[in-house]
Amino acid sequence: MSYYVVTGAAGFIGSNIVSALNERGITNIIAVDDLTEGNKFLNMVDSEIAYYYDKTEFMQYVCEHRFSDLKIAAIFHEGACSDTMNHDGRFMMANNYQYTVDLFHWAQDKKIPFLYASSAAVYGKGTTFKEARQYESPLNVYGYSKFLFDQYLRNYVKNNKLKSQVVGFRYFNVYGFHEQHKGRMASVAFHHFNQFHEKGYVELFGEYDGYENGEQKRDFVSVEDVVKVNFYFLDNPEKSGIYNLGTGKSESFNELARATVNAIRESQDKEKLSLDEMVAQGLIRYIDFPDSLKGKYQSFTEADISQLRQAGYHDDFFSVEEGVSRYVNQLLEQNT
C-alpha cells in the first residue's frame, strides 16, 4: 500500500487537499501538522486519514530513517508559517526554509513526487509576476523564506540533479473553505463575510499608491482551483518546475466586496446591487490606508500563468464573482 503525506494537513490548503484525496477514494493519508493551535483540528473532522504525526515527531522519524520501508506515493508540502507579519527570522527560516529542504532531500532519496507551497510574496512590490529571478525581490522574511527554497531548487534543476518530480506553486491570494483558524491572515473574502454579518457593511482601504478607493487589485484564486492544479501535477509526474498559481487576472477589492455582499443578499432573496449602489447605501465604506502598511503592501498582483499553461493545465479558473459566491454559500451552510 502507498501512502500520501500531507504536511499542514489541518491548515487551509492542506485540509482541502486531504478532502480532495478522500473524494478520489484515498484514505491512506499521513497527516502532518502542529496542533498547538488546537482548533485547527476542525478542518480534519470530516476527513479520513490513516495516521496523524506532529511535525516535530514526523521530521525526527524521517531523520532516523524510521519510514524506510514505507511506500510513499507523493508528498504535498503545505506546512509553513504563513504569517507575513511575523518578523522572527530564525523561526521563519527554520519552519519554512529548512523544513522544506529536509523534506525535499528525503523525497529525492526515496524518489517521491514532491509538491510544495511557494508564494507570490517572492515578487515583493514588483509589477511583473513571472517565474524568473529578475522579477523576485521579497519584502519580508516570509517571502524570503519561500524565495530561498525556490532558489535552492533551481540550483538542483540547473545541475540536472533531480531524481523525481518536484513542483513549487507560487500561490497568489487564495480564499476558500477551511481558513477560519488563520485569524488576521485569513483571506479578505473571509473577513468581508464576517464583517458584513457583524456590522452590516464592509470596510476597504481608501486611496493609496495611485489607486482610488478600494481599487487596489490582487489575483484572487479559489482554493478549489488551487487543489485542481496540485492534482494535475500529481497525475503528471513527469512535469517539474516552479509555477505561478493564480487566475491570471487581477480584480479589485471593490469587486471582491461587491461579490461577497451580493452573495449574502442573494441568500436572503434580495436583489443584487452595483458597486455605486452599495457605496451610496453604506454597504461598502472606505477607511484611511494604515501607516503601518505603507511601503510594505502589494497594491497590485496578477499571476503570469503562461508557464502553467505551457505545462498543459488548460482548465478555466473561477472569477471572483463565481468563486466568492460558492465560498459564501459554504460559509452560510456552515453557520446554519
C-alpha positions as semicolon CSV with decimal commas, in nm:
position;residue;x (nm);y (nm);z (nm)
1;M;0,000;0,000;0,000
2;S;0,119;0,350;-0,085
3;Y;0,065;0,647;0,143
4;Y;0,020;1,014;0,068
5;V;0,190;1,260;0,303
6;V;0,021;1,597;0,354
7;T;0,204;1,849;0,573
8;G;0,000;2,135;0,709
9;A;-0,287;1,886;0,686
10;A;-0,500;2,070;0,940
11;G;-0,434;2,405;0,774
12;F;-0,614;2,584;0,497
13;I;-0,482;2,439;0,172
14;G;-0,358;2,116;0,329
15;S;-0,701;2,023;0,466
16;N;-0,859;2,091;0,127
17;I;-0,604;1,858;-0,034
18;V;-0,688;1,588;0,222
19;S;-1,059;1,629;0,143
20;A;-0,989;1,606;-0,230
21;L;-0,784;1,289;-0,183
22;N;-1,080;1,144;0,005
23;E;-1,304;1,235;-0,290
24;R;-1,076;1,017;-0,502
25;G;-1,131;0,732;-0,258
26;I;-0,789;0,776;-0,100
27;T;-0,776;0,747;0,279
28;N;-0,421;0,612;0,324
29;I;-0,303;0,960;0,417
30;I;-0,033;1,053;0,667
31;A;-0,139;1,392;0,804
32;V;0,139;1,608;0,949
33;D;0,085;1,933;1,137
34;D;0,144;2,126;1,459
35;L;-0,178;2,141;1,660
36;T;-0,051;2,380;1,923
37;E;-0,332;2,594;1,785
38;G;-0,581;2,323;1,869
39;N;-0,890;2,450;1,691
40;K;-0,734;2,363;1,355
41;F;-0,845;2,003;1,416
42;L;-1,191;2,113;1,300
43;N;-1,061;2,121;0,942
44;M;-0,998;1,745;0,956
45;V;-1,311;1,628;1,135
46;D;-1,490;1,534;0,814
47;S;-1,184;1,372;0,653
48;E;-1,046;1,020;0,665
49;I;-0,675;0,970;0,730
50;A;-0,456;0,674;0,819
51;Y;-0,234;0,846;1,075
52;Y;-0,153;1,184;1,228
53;Y;0,201;1,295;1,320
54;D;0,312;1,607;1,494
55;K;0,551;1,793;1,265
56;T;0,849;1,767;1,500
57;E;0,792;1,395;1,562
58;F;0,748;1,330;1,191
59;M;1,074;1,501;1,094
60;Q;1,256;1,318;1,373
61;Y;1,133;0,989;1,231
62;V;1,237;1,096;0,879
63;C;1,588;1,180;1,001
64;E;1,608;0,849;1,189
65;H;1,502;0,657;0,875
66;R;1,202;0,505;1,052
67;F;0,996;0,528;0,733
68;S;1,249;0,340;0,521
69;D;1,007;0,054;0,448
70;L;0,705;0,275;0,391
71;K;0,596;0,331;0,032
72;I;0,506;0,696;-0,029
73;A;0,307;0,787;-0,341
74;A;0,352;1,165;-0,308
75;I;0,420;1,446;-0,062
76;F;0,204;1,758;-0,057
77;H;0,408;2,001;0,148
78;E;0,172;2,277;0,264
79;G;0,311;2,315;0,616
80;A;0,460;2,658;0,682
81;C;0,421;2,974;0,885
82;S;0,207;3,191;0,657
83;D;0,201;3,499;0,880
84;T;0,364;3,764;0,663
85;M;0,380;3,998;0,964
86;N;0,588;3,755;1,172
87;H;0,936;3,907;1,174
88;D;1,108;3,632;1,375
89;G;1,363;3,541;1,110
90;R;1,508;3,238;1,289
91;F;1,163;3,085;1,336
92;M;1,056;3,162;0,981
93;M;1,369;3,018;0,821
94;A;1,354;2,702;1,034
95;N;0,982;2,649;0,979
96;N;0,962;2,742;0,610
97;Y;1,304;2,704;0,453
98;Q;1,492;2,431;0,643
99;Y;1,180;2,219;0,692
100;T;1,127;2,225;0,314
101;V;1,494;2,149;0,241
102;D;1,489;1,845;0,471
103;L;1,165;1,708;0,324
104;F;1,290;1,773;-0,028
105;H;1,604;1,565;0,030
106;W;1,400;1,283;0,184
107;A;1,171;1,287;-0,119
108;Q;1,466;1,286;-0,357
109;D;1,638;1,000;-0,176
110;K;1,321;0,790;-0,194
111;K;1,223;0,922;-0,541
112;I;0,889;1,055;-0,415
113;P;0,697;1,325;-0,606
114;F;0,724;1,645;-0,401
115;L;0,463;1,918;-0,449
116;Y;0,522;2,220;-0,228
117;A;0,379;2,561;-0,145
118;S;0,578;2,863;-0,254
119;S;0,425;3,211;-0,258
120;A;0,365;3,518;-0,472
121;A;0,530;3,706;-0,183
122;V;0,862;3,634;-0,358
123;Y;0,777;3,917;-0,602
124;G;0,752;4,189;-0,336
125;K;0,636;4,520;-0,481
126;G;0,725;4,421;-0,836
127;T;0,473;4,463;-1,115
128;T;0,587;4,170;-1,329
129;F;0,485;3,834;-1,184
130;K;0,682;3,588;-1,392
131;E;0,884;3,293;-1,262
132;A;1,225;3,449;-1,327
133;R;1,496;3,571;-1,090
134;Q;1,500;3,932;-1,215
135;Y;1,140;3,986;-1,100
136;E;1,186;3,848;-0,747
137;S;1,250;4,079;-0,452
138;P;1,060;3,979;-0,136
139;L;0,962;4,248;0,114
140;N;0,961;4,039;0,432
141;V;1,127;3,735;0,584
142;Y;0,825;3,518;0,498
143;G;0,868;3,597;0,129
144;Y;1,243;3,549;0,159
145;S;1,200;3,204;0,318
146;K;0,990;3,096;0,018
147;F;1,221;3,262;-0,232
148;L;1,529;3,096;-0,086
149;F;1,397;2,743;-0,129
150;D;1,289;2,821;-0,485
151;Q;1,650;2,925;-0,549
152;Y;1,775;2,606;-0,383
153;L;1,555;2,401;-0,614
154;R;1,668;2,595;-0,921
155;N;2,029;2,504;-0,848
156;Y;1,931;2,137;-0,839
157;V;1,748;2,166;-1,170
158;K;2,036;2,361;-1,326
159;N;2,280;2,085;-1,233
160;N;2,045;1,806;-1,351
161;K;2,032;1,651;-1,005
162;L;1,658;1,583;-0,975
163;K;1,571;1,217;-0,921
164;S;1,192;1,261;-0,912
165;Q;0,918;1,518;-0,965
166;V;0,936;1,846;-0,774
167;V;0,675;2,119;-0,827
168;G;0,656;2,454;-0,650
169;F;0,335;2,657;-0,656
170;R;0,356;3,031;-0,608
171;Y;0,015;3,085;-0,452
172;F;-0,140;3,425;-0,506
173;N;-0,435;3,541;-0,292
174;V;-0,608;3,215;-0,206
175;Y;-0,954;3,218;-0,049
176;G;-1,196;2,942;0,040
177;F;-1,327;2,692;0,289
178;H;-1,126;2,588;0,599
179;E;-0,939;2,914;0,661
180;Q;-1,129;3,026;0,973
181;H;-0,834;2,942;1,201
182;K;-0,599;3,187;1,027
183;G;-0,724;3,494;1,214
184;R;-0,595;3,818;1,059
185;M;-0,411;3,616;0,791
186;A;-0,737;3,471;0,656
187;S;-0,844;3,591;0,313
188;V;-1,010;3,924;0,252
189;A;-1,322;3,737;0,136
190;F;-1,347;3,567;0,476
191;H;-1,308;3,898;0,659
192;H;-1,562;4,068;0,433
193;F;-1,815;3,793;0,504
194;N;-1,777;3,823;0,881
195;Q;-1,759;4,200;0,882
196;F;-2,085;4,229;0,687
197;H;-2,260;3,995;0,930
198;E;-2,129;4,184;1,232
199;K;-2,160;4,544;1,111
200;G;-2,389;4,535;0,810
201;Y;-2,119;4,680;0,587
202;V;-1,769;4,608;0,451
203;E;-1,468;4,834;0,504
204;L;-1,200;4,876;0,238
205;F;-0,878;5,076;0,224
206;G;-0,917;5,417;0,068
207;E;-0,697;5,583;-0,192
208;Y;-0,332;5,475;-0,186
209;D;-0,036;5,419;-0,416
210;G;-0,211;5,578;-0,714
211;Y;-0,526;5,368;-0,674
212;E;-0,870;5,512;-0,599
213;N;-1,083;5,394;-0,307
214;G;-1,093;5,013;-0,299
215;E;-0,932;4,987;-0,642
216;Q;-0,610;4,816;-0,532
217;K;-0,604;4,486;-0,721
218;R;-0,500;4,131;-0,643
219;D;-0,512;3,797;-0,818
220;F;-0,773;3,624;-0,603
221;V;-0,779;3,246;-0,658
222;S;-1,022;2,992;-0,513
223;V;-0,875;2,709;-0,308
224;E;-1,084;2,478;-0,528
225;D;-0,870;2,580;-0,825
226;V;-0,552;2,551;-0,617
227;V;-0,635;2,188;-0,538
228;K;-0,717;2,113;-0,904
229;V;-0,377;2,241;-1,016
230;N;-0,197;2,039;-0,748
231;F;-0,377;1,727;-0,865
232;Y;-0,299;1,797;-1,229
233;F;0,070;1,772;-1,147
234;L;0,012;1,471;-0,921
235;D;-0,140;1,299;-1,226
236;N;0,151;1,410;-1,447
237;P;0,462;1,309;-1,252
238;E;0,692;1,375;-1,548
239;K;0,635;1,753;-1,507
240;S;0,852;1,954;-1,266
241;G;0,916;2,322;-1,212
242;I;0,807;2,637;-1,030
243;Y;0,470;2,777;-1,135
244;N;0,254;3,076;-1,051
245;L;-0,082;2,964;-0,921
246;G;-0,334;3,241;-0,968
247;T;-0,612;3,307;-1,215
248;G;-0,401;3,527;-1,440
249;K;-0,648;3,814;-1,392
250;S;-0,637;4,076;-1,118
251;E;-0,962;4,206;-0,971
252;S;-1,018;4,495;-0,732
253;F;-1,108;4,479;-0,366
254;N;-1,424;4,665;-0,465
255;E;-1,522;4,371;-0,688
256;L;-1,444;4,123;-0,411
257;A;-1,656;4,314;-0,162
258;R;-1,941;4,352;-0,411
259;A;-1,935;3,978;-0,485
260;T;-1,941;3,895;-0,113
261;V;-2,227;4,128;-0,028
262;N;-2,433;4,022;-0,331
263;A;-2,387;3,653;-0,247
264;I;-2,518;3,719;0,104
265;R;-2,806;3,929;-0,031
266;E;-2,894;3,656;-0,279
267;S;-2,921;3,405;0,007
268;Q;-3,170;3,645;0,165
269;D;-3,371;3,672;-0,158
270;K;-3,264;4,032;-0,206
271;E;-3,170;4,182;-0,542
272;K;-2,808;4,227;-0,641
273;L;-2,664;4,577;-0,627
274;S;-2,400;4,761;-0,825
275;L;-2,087;4,894;-0,656
276;D;-2,219;5,252;-0,671
277;E;-2,545;5,144;-0,509
278;M;-2,359;4,965;-0,231
279;V;-2,142;5,271;-0,161
280;A;-2,446;5,500;-0,168
281;Q;-2,629;5,275;0,080
282;G;-2,326;5,250;0,309
283;L;-2,281;4,878;0,249
284;I;-1,923;4,942;0,137
285;R;-1,721;5,206;0,325
286;Y;-1,364;5,328;0,293
287;I;-1,106;5,391;0,565
288;D;-0,770;5,568;0,554
289;F;-0,484;5,347;0,443
290;P;-0,291;5,246;0,759
291;D;0,054;5,397;0,807
292;S;0,186;5,061;0,931
293;L;0,138;4,906;0,585
294;K;0,279;5,186;0,373
295;G;0,576;5,065;0,173
296;K;0,503;4,702;0,265
297;Y;0,183;4,649;0,071
298;Q;0,127;4,489;-0,268
299;S;-0,127;4,718;-0,437
300;F;-0,133;4,503;-0,749
301;T;-0,072;4,137;-0,822
302;E;-0,153;3,936;-1,131
303;A;-0,005;3,596;-1,199
304;D;0,159;3,535;-1,532
305;I;0,030;3,181;-1,586
306;S;0,188;3,124;-1,927
307;Q;0,426;2,860;-1,788
308;L;0,137;2,682;-1,618
309;R;-0,048;2,676;-1,949
310;Q;0,263;2,553;-2,130
311;A;0,280;2,269;-1,877
312;G;-0,059;2,156;-2,005
313;Y;-0,304;2,293;-1,749
314;H;-0,586;2,444;-1,953
315;D;-0,888;2,448;-1,721
316;D;-1,064;2,779;-1,654
317;F;-1,033;2,944;-1,314
318;F;-1,324;3,076;-1,111
319;S;-1,372;3,452;-1,138
320;V;-1,411;3,645;-0,812
321;E;-1,788;3,658;-0,864
322;E;-1,810;3,282;-0,923
323;G;-1,563;3,167;-0,661
324;V;-1,669;3,403;-0,384
325;S;-2,036;3,315;-0,438
326;R;-1,951;2,946;-0,394
327;Y;-1,745;3,026;-0,084
328;V;-2,012;3,243;0,077
329;N;-2,266;2,965;0,027
330;Q;-2,030;2,723;0,204
331;L;-1,988;2,965;0,494
332;L;-2,362;3,023;0,520
333;E;-2,426;2,649;0,520
334;Q;-2,162;2,601;0,790
335;N;-2,324;2,869;1,008
336;T;-2,678;2,728;0,990
